């Protein structure tokens, strides 16, 4: 079934009928949402989710993530497998002071300069951008690692000191992208159709 927006997806499922009429006003209490593989084109209603901590919108048709600027409490944001070609400016990212995990792989980013805006995200520790055109650019890892100082892991590997300190040669096991530094911090998601709502009021 094809749906274009979050609201359409929410209100189209009978299992949510018991609170569909209050869905908009209750969004401010959501702390976790998961909509993967539902052909969504817009996340315009997320600006109401001011308590959101975990947001998963992978494998959709999203191009614009500006509505997330109101979700200042985000810790994990998964947008992989969409059609995003550019990132918002540094003002957007500086507002996400709690964001630690950001999954952007399999999107359309092509310019290293645009990726560097993530340097404004103060506590980002893990980032994925593999399978994006930008990851094929010469010096991709070097530029990203030395732009986003808080990063501990990029794509499939923990960041080596060799990537941070120029011309420092380390033993093989500590070298950039060594198999010993391999770390899968973005395992594949199981496809779940629907919306998971968690509110602080329920605890």
C-alpha positions, 0 to 999 in steps of 0.5 A: 500500500502506498502512502505519501505522508506520516499522517496518511500512514497513521490514519490509514491503519484500523489498528490505530483507530482507537486514538486516531482522532487525537493523533496530532495533539499527542505527537508532542509526547512521542519518544520513538517512531519507526516508519521504514520501507513505507514509500513516505515522501514527507516528514512534515508532521515531525515538527510536533514531536518535540520529545522524540529520542529515536527516529527511524525513517529508512528506505522511503522517498524522503528528500527534505529533513528540515522538519526535524529541526524541532526534534532537539532531543533526538539521540538516534536518527536513521534516514538511510535508503532515502533520496536525500541529496543535501543536508541542512546548514550548521544551524540545523545540526547545532540544535541537535545537541543530543544526537549521537547516532546518524545513519545516512548511507544509501542516499544521494550525497555527492559533495564533501563540502555539504557533509562537513556541516555535520561538524556543528553536531556537538555529540555525534559519535557514529555516522554512516554514509557508505553507498552514497556518491560522496563516499567514493570521493578521494579523501572522503574518510580523512575529510569527514573524520577531521571535520566532525571531531566528536566522531568515534566510528564512520561507516563500517569502522571505528576511527583510527588515531592514524586518521586523525594524526597526520603522517603517523604510522601505526602497526597494521592492527591499528591502521585505518579500516583494519579488520580489527576496527570493523564494527557493525553499529547499524545492523539491518532492520526488520520491516515492520509496517506501522507506527510505534508510539511511546509516551513518557505519560505511560511510564 
